[in-house]
Amino acid sequence: MHGDTVLLMTFVLALVAAFAGGLVARAFRLPPIVGYLVGGLVVSPFTPGFVGDSHAMSQLAEVGVMFMMFGTGLHFSLKDLSEVKGIAVPGAVLQIAAGTAAGYALARAFGWSPEAGVMLGLSVSIASTVVLIRNLTDAGLYQSQGGRVATGWLIVEDLATIVILVVLPLVFGPGETSGAALALGLAEALLKTVGFVALMLVAGSRLLPWLLSRIARFCPRELFQLAVVVIALGTAMAAAVFFDVSVALGAFLAGVVVSGSALSHRVAAEAIPFQDLFSIIFFASVGMMVNPATLAAHLPELIALVALIMVGKWVINMALGAVMAAGLSTMLTVAAGLSQIGEFSFIIGQTGMALGVLSQDQYTVILGAAVISIALNSFVFKSVAPLERLFERHPRLRALYDRHAHVIEPPAEGALANHVVVVGYGSAGRCVAEVLQRLEVPCLVVERDLSTAEQAEAEGLAVLVGDAANSEILAHAHLEAARVLVVATRQEASAEKIARDARAASAGLRIVGRAETDSAVEALVAAGADDVVRPELEGGIELMAHALADLGYRPRQIHGYANDLRASGYEALADTARAKRRLALDNMLASMNDVGLRWVAVGEGSAAAGRTLAELNLRAATGANASSLKRGDCVTLVLGGDTRLLPGDQVGLMGTDDQLDAAERLLASA
């Protein structure tokens, strides 16, 4: 293989291996991150077969870090953090301190150096935001009190990690450093960091949203996509080059600044593909650094470290919850969510290696423990409910946690019955939910985008946050007790899977979906949908209905024609179904028998001018029926006896030829 193709081959094969690993992980109901890590291991120098360029992949992994932090900043909310700050802020700070101390003690027991012990402790103390949010949504706990506290807790940890990454090079950098020089270096680093933060929050908050709005208004979509990438990566690099701060902080602040823009939702949507792709590359690159032989050689240390991460951190968090009286249910969720380590632990470990504090073997043990904790964390969440029932048997122990707890739970799932589940809170889903809300019909919205879900919650709707097609979120929607499921998502493959899963969960549930193509209609029906709507063809039917109404046809006839078109699942509207459309039209015309339609103008000097239909008694006098009225650009389809005719009005008359002639003489003559 030519040297100049090694990076390309590494990139492609790592993605292929990560894809295969993700499929296998999903089959075993494990987080996809585990599959990505294993995929990287497959193409690593430590396994047979292709040997990838791990150094080049680590450079691409830096892009993954930038995009992950940019996404974190986009969804960072001071409001959400302020709601749980009384628990999340002190809890996160104390847990980082306790976790670092425990990790340090374990490392010293392994015989590691004090510096390596600090690095291990810091790596253990920081959990993965990506893993936490995914497992919370899969467990249906993201919007619960525990889910909110855990998310706020992780936000504080993320912010603390950014500070840690600034300080580590100063503390463990090469050469001897005096106390005064260290203090001066720390002060200089913090001053640069504060200056960069201030610049972003003051100038960046005005410049970047303004720039995005101009690009969105005057440039094609691909330039807007490119602008999102440039802002995320360009700000990160500028932070590193000009302010000597981490690219993680630069990307995070770029996301925070852009999140205040009116285009933040569009930016998030455009950034998701890049964020997902490069985060996969990041995890694959981490997997390429794991040496199975090293893990086998250090198996006792690996087991002890996994025990500290999953059991020790759980105990630490539960102890903190008892001290802060945060609530039993809340702390069980927090403890489960934080019993793992992930992407920031990798970054801290990589920093330790770059500074010469951690050896390759020590870093590999941390990576192995992280992979195992991520793989097992979803199962820890399954212990929350049994443990809560266990604590119920000890009232004094539960009272220790609940004595000052402030509950901010969303509507309880158990209260959901005879409700409508709306998947997707876009324009179509929002319309459905608004009508149901006005009719006081219980409605549950399932939405994958956090910002959109928060908007639905702010509007008073019960919400589950998660991807209904790619997680267990539907298991928490109580489909067995629901009346209707409305699948309003535009993704046809997702809609088909949602319909199939919903039908398997509830045989009697009415399922309504949307589709854009004939094949999608057939797939949805085969998956179990009872009714399928095609928005594009519904638009054609509505245009036809308005045109016929303007021509004076009666609403009943128009609706009959439209229903004939819909009767076969829009088959009559296909390009090859002209005969069926003609049949539907013939049915409408046949319903009119020999009745004719004629528009007649009310004459200037007509005896009908200025009189109401009741005063004219048109039907009794002529036999014709006034079905509609045109006055200027306004068309009225339903006329009452109090409708007054004015000169120049166009009256839509229906009747036989003789009846129409008589009515025309009455309306037009003086």
N, C-alpha and C positions, 0 to 999 in steps of 0.2 A: 504493500500500500504506500502511495506517495505521502510524504510528510505533510504536504499542504492540504490533504484531505482527512487527516486524523480528527481534527476538530469537527468537521462536518459529520463524519461517521460516528463520532462520540455523541454528538448532539442527537442525531437521528436514532441511533440504536438505544440511547438512554431513554428517549421518549417512547420508543416501541416497547422497551422492557418495562417502563413505568406504566404504560397503558395495560400491558398484560398483567402486571402486578396489581394494578387497581381493580381489574376484573376479578382476579382471584380473591383479593381482599374482600370485595363486595360479596362474592359467593359465600365466603366464610363469615359474613356479617361483621367485618372488621373495618375500621376507618380507612379510606383510600390512601391516606398518608403512609400507612404501613406498606401498602403495595408499591408506592413510589420509592420508598426507602429500599425495599427489597429489589425493585427494578434497577436502581443504581448499583446495588451490590452485584447484580448479575454481570454488569459491564465493567466492574472494577478490576484493578490489577490483582486482586486477591482471589479471583475465581477463574476457572478454566474458560477458554474461549477468547473472545475479543477483549483486548486491553484498551480501555478508554483513556483519554487524556484528562486525568482528574484535576490537574492544575488549570487547564483551560475551562473546564466545567465550573470550577470554583469561581472563575471570573464572571461567567454567566449567572452563577448563583447570586452574585452581588446585585444583579438586576432584579432577581426575585425578591431579595430583601427590600430593595427600594419600592417595588410595587406593593408588597405586603404592607409596608409601613404607610405608603400613600393611601391604600384602602382603609387601614386603621384610622388614619386621620380624617378621611371622608366621613366615617361613621362615628367619630368622636363627638360626644355630646356632653357639654358641661352640665346641662339640665339633668340628664340621666345620672351623671355622677353625683350631682348635688342632692338627688333624692335619697341616695344610699351612702352619702359621705360619712355619716356617723359610724357606720360599720366598716365600709370598704377601705377608707383611708387608714385608720389605725390598725385594722386587721391586716392589710397588705404590708404595712411597714413592720409590724411586729412579726408577721410570718416570714418576711424576708430575713429579718435578723435571726429568728429562731432557726429557720431552715439553713441559713449560712453557717450558724454555729454547729448544728447537727452534722452538716456535710463536712465541715472542717474537722470535727472530732472523728468522723468515720475515716476521712482521708489520712489523718495521723495514725489511726489504728492500722491502716493499710501500709504505713511506712512512707507515705508521700511527704514531700517537703511542705513547710507551712504555706508557701506561696501557692503550691498546687492545691492545698487544702482549702484556701480561700476561693480559688477558682471553682473547685468542686462544689463548695457550699453555695456560691452564687448561682451556679448552674442548676442545682437542686431546688433552690428557692423560687425560681421563676417558672411558671406554668405556661402552656401554649394557649394563646387566645383562639387560634384556628381550631384546635381540637375541642376546647371548651364549648365554643358556640355551636359547633356541629353536634356534639353529644347532647347539649341542652335542647337543641331543636328536635333531635331525634327522640328524645325522651319527653317532649312536650312541656318542657320546664323553662323555656327561654323567657316567657313573659311572667313567670311566677316571681314571688318575692325572692326566693333563693337564686333564681336565674339572674335577676337584676343585680342583686348584691354580688354574685360571683363575677358578672361582667364588669361591674364597677371596680371590683377588687383587682381584676386583671388589667383594667385601664391604668390603675395606679401602679401596678407592677411593670407595665410597659413603659410608663413614664420614668419609673425608677431605673429601669434597665438602660434607657437612653442616657441617664446621668452616669450610671455605672460605666458604660462604654466610653464616656468622655474621660472619666477619672482613671480607669485601669492603665492606660499607657503612661500616665504620669507617675503612678505608684510603682508599677512593675517594669518601667522602661529600662533600657540598658544603662549601665553605669551607676556609680554611687551617688545618691542624692541626699543632701543635708536637709534637716527639718525646715530651715528657712527657704531653701531652694524649692523644696516640695510644696510648701505653702504658697510660694510665689507662683509656681507652675500651676497649682490648682486654681489660684485666684485668676491667673491669666486665662486658663481654659474656661472657667465659669464666666468670666467677663466676655470672652468671645461668644460663648453660647448665649448669654443674655442679650448681647448685641444682635446676634443673628435672629433670635426669637423676636426681639422688639422690631427689627427691620421687617420681618415677615408679617407680624401682626398689624403693624402700622401702615407700611408702604405696600407690602404684598397683598394685604386684604383689599386694597383699592385697585391695584394694578392688575392682578391676575383675573378677578371676576370681570373687570372691564374688558380686558383682552379677550377672554373667552366669549363674552357676549358679542363683540365685534366679529370675531371669527365665525361664530354660529350664524350670524345674520348675513354676512357677505361672502362666505367661503363655502365650498362644497364639503360634504361630510368627511371625506378622507383627510382634509386639512384640519378639521376639528379633532378627529382621532389623533392625528399627529401632534396637535397642540397639547392634548392630554398627556401623551407620552413625553413630550419635551418638558412640560411643566413638572411632571413627576421626577424624571431622571435629571433634567437640567438643574432643578433646584437642589436636588441631592448632591450633585457634583459641585455646584457652586458653594454649598455649605462646607464640603470637604476641602476644596481648593483655597477658598478665600477666608474661611473662618476656622479651619482645622477642627471641625466638628464632624460627627459621623454622618455617613450618607443616610443612615436610618432616621436620624433627627431631621435632616433636611427634607426627606420625602414625607415624613409624618407631618411636619408643619405645612408643607405644600398642600396636603390633603385637608388639614384643618382650615386653612385659608379658603380653599375652593369650596369647602362644605357650606360656607356662608353665602355662596352665590345662588342665584335663582336657577342656574343651570347645573346645580350639584347632582341632581338625579341623572341627568344625561351624562355628566362626566363619569359618575359611578358606573353607569351602564357601559360606556365606552371603555372604561378601564378594566372591567371584569375579565374580558378574554385575556388581556396581557397579564393581569394579576394571576389568573389561574394557570396560564402557561408557564410563566417564569417561577411561580411558587412550586410547580411540579419539578421544574429543573433544579430548583434549590434543594428540594428533598432528595431528588435523585443524586445530586452531587454529594450530599451528605452520606447517602448510602454507599457511594463509591469509595468513601474513606473508611468504611467499616471492614475490619479484617476478622473473619470468623475464627481464624487460628488464634488470634490474640484474645478474643473473647473466651475461647475454650481454655486457653492458658491462664486466664484470670477469672475463671468461673466463680470462685468464692466471693471475690470482690464484686462481680456483676450481680450475684444473688443478693448480697448485702445492700448494694446500692439501690436495686429495684425495691427491696423491702423498705428502705428509708423513704424512697419517693412515694410509694403507694400506701404504706402503712404508717410510717413515721410522719409524713406530712398530713395524713388524715387525722392522726392523733393530735398533732400541733394545732390544726385548724379547729377541731372540736373543742380543745382546751381553750383556745381564744374565744370561741363562740360562747362558752360557759361564762367566761369572765365578762364579756361585753353584753351578755343576755340578748343575743341576736335572734333567738327563736330556734327551736329544735329543727323544724322542717327546713328553715333557711340554711342552717349550718350543715345539715346533712347533705344538702345540694351543693353548697360551697366546698365542703370537704371532698365530696366525690369529684367535682369538677377540677379541683386543683391537685388531685393525686396523679399527676403526670408532669412531664417536662417536654419541651418542644423546641420551636424555632429559635427563640431567644437564648435558650440554653446552648444550642449549637453555635450561635454567634459568639457567646461568651467563651465557649470552649475554643473556637477558632482564634479568638483574640488571645487567649492564653497560650496557644501554640505559637502564634506569631511573635509573642513577647518572650518566648522561650521558657515559660513557666510550666506548661504542661507538655508532657512527652506524647508521642503518637499513640503509644499503648494506653496511656491514661485517658486521652481524648476518645479512643475507641471504646473504652469501658463506659464512658459517659454516653456515647452514641448508642451503644447496645442497650443500656438501661432506658434511654429515652424511647427507643423503638418498642421495647417490651411494655413500658408504661402506657404508651399511646395505644398499643394493641389491646391492652386489658382495660383501659379506662371506661370504654362503653359498658363493660360488664359491671364496673363499680357502681354505675348509675342504677343498675337493676337492684342493687342492695338498699337503695334509699327507702323505699316503701317498707320492706321487711324490718329494717332497723328502726324505722319510726314506730312500727307496731310493737317492736320489742321494748322501746323506751316507754311506750304507753303503760307498760306493766309496772313501771317505777315512777309514780307521780312526783315524788320529790326530785328525781333526776330531771324529769321534763320541766318541772317548775323552775329549776336552776337556769334553763335556757330561755324560758318564756316569760320571765318575770318583768322584763321591760320591752318585750318585743313589740314592734310596730308593724302591723300587717298591711301590705300594699298589694295583696293578691288580686289578679284579674278575676272575672266571673268564673266560678268553679265549674269544672268540666261536668261534674255530677248533676249540675242544674240544667244541662242541655237536654232538651227533649222536644220532639215535634218542631225541630228547627230546620233551617235551610243552610246548607254549607256552600259557600261561594269560594271557589278556588281561583285566585287571581283578582287583584284589586286595581286592574287597569280601567279604562273608560267603560268597557262593557260591564265588568264586575261591579264597578262603583254604581252604575245605574241600577242594577239589580238590587244591590244592598240598600241604596237610598229608598227605593220603593218599599222594600220589606220593612225598613225601619219606620217609615211613615205609617205602614199598615200594622205596626206593632207585632210583626212576625219575628220570632227569635232567629237571629242570623249569626253565623260564625264564618269569619273570613280567614282563609288560609293563603298566606302571601310569603314568597321567598325573600323579597327585597325588604331589608330592615326599615329603611326610611318610609317606604310605602305602607308597610305594616303599622308603623307608628302613627302615620296619618290616619289610617282606618281606626286605630285605637282612640286617637284624639277626637274622632267623630262619634264616639260612643259605641263602637262595635266590638264584639268579642273577637279576639284575633289569636291565631296560631301562626308563629313565624317558622317557616321552613319550606323546603321544596317537596310538595306533595308527591311528585313523581320519583324522587330519588332518596326518600328517607321513610321512616316509620311514622311520619307526622299524621297521616290519615287515621292511624290507630287511636289518636287522641281526639278525633272529631266526632266520636259517637255516632257513626253512620247507621248503626243498628237502630237508633232512636230518631234518626232524621227523617224528614218528609221528602226533601228534594236535595240533590247535589247539582250545582251549576258549575260546570267546568268552563271558565271564561278565559283560560290561557290561550295565547296565540300559537304556542308550540304544539304542533299536531301529534308528534310522537309522545310528548309528555301527557297530552290529553287522553290519548289512547291507553297509556299505562294507568293513569288515574282512574279512568272508567273501568278498566279490567279489575284493578285492585278493589275499587268500591263495590263492584258487583259481587266479587268474592266475599266481601265483608258483610253485605246486606243484599239478599236476593230480592227483597220487595222494594228497594229504594228506587225512586224515580231519578233518572240521570239525564240531564240536559247538557249538551255540549255544543261547541262551535267548530266549524271546519272551513277550509278555504278551497278544497279540491274535491272532486268526485271520489277519489281513492280514500281521502281522509274521512269522508262521510261513511263509506263502506266499512272502514276500519273501526270507526267509533261505534257504529251499530253492532259490528261483530264483537266488540269489546264489552257490549252491554248497555250502551246508551239508548234511552227510549226516544228522545227527540234530539235532532241535530239541526242547528241553524247555520246557514251560510250567509255571512254578512254582505258579501258582494251581491249575491243574487237577491237578498232581501231588499237591498238598495234598488235594484232593477224593478222589483215588484212595486215598491213604494213610488218610484217615478211613474210607472204605468198607472197606478191608482190615482195619482194626482192629475195626470193627463186626462184620464177618463172622467174624473170628477169635473174638470174644467169644461169638458165637452157635454156635461149635463147628465151623465149616466148615474143611476141611482146607487147609493152606497151598498145596498144589499147585493146588487148585481156585480159590483166591483169586487166585493169581498168573496162572492161565490167564485168568480174567475180566479182570484188570488189563491183561494183554498184549493182549487183544482190544480194550479201550478205547484203548490206545495205537497199535494197529496202523495206523490210518489218520491218524496225525498229530493225535490227539485229536478227530477229526471226530465220533466217537461221543458225545463229551461236549458237543457244541454244543446250544444250546437247541432247535434244529429237528431233532435226530437221535434222538428218543426211540425210534424203531423199531430203530435200530442198537444202542442200549443194551439193548433188550429181547432182541435176537438174541444179544448177548454173554451176558446172564443165562441165556437158554435153553440156550446151549452149556454153561454151568457146571452147570446143573441136569441136563442130559442126561448129563453125565459121571458123575453119581451113579447112573444107571440107576434101579433100584427100591430103592436103599439109602436108609434113613431116618436121621434124626438125633434123638437124644433125650437130655435131661439127666436124670440119676438121682441122687438124694441117697443117700449112705451112711447107713443107719440107725444110731441110737444103740446098739442091741443087735445089729446085723448081724454075721454071721459074717465079713464082709469087713473090718470095722473093725480096724485095727492090722496088717493083712496087706499084703504087697506084691503087685503085679500078677503077678509071677512065681509067687508062692505060690498065688494064686487060679487061675492058668492060665485066665483069663476067656475067651479066644478059643476054646480047645479045649473048654471046658465049655459055652459057650453059642453060639459062632459070632460074637458081637458083638466089635467092636474098640473099645478105649478110646482116643479120639483127643485128648482134652484134659481139663484138670482146673481147676476153680474152687475156690479156698480163700480165703474172705473176698473181698478186692478183687483178689487175685492170680490171674492166669490163666496156666496152663502149657499150651503148645500141643504140645510134644514130650514124650511120656512114655516112660520106660524101664521095664525089668522090676523095677528096684529102687525104683520109686515106691510109697510106702506110703500107703494110704488111711486117713483119719481120719474119725470121726463128723462129719457135717455137710458133708463134701466133696461137691461137685457134679461128677459124672463125665460127660463128653461121650461118648456111645456112638453108634456107627454100625453099621448092619446092617439086615436085614429085620425086619419087624414081629415075627415069631416069635422071632428071635434077641434082639431088644431086650426082649421080654417076659421071656424066660428070664434075661437079664442083670439086669433090674430086680428080679426075685424074689431073685436071688442077693445083690445089693447091699443091698436094703432089708429083707429078712427077717432074723429072729433065728436 
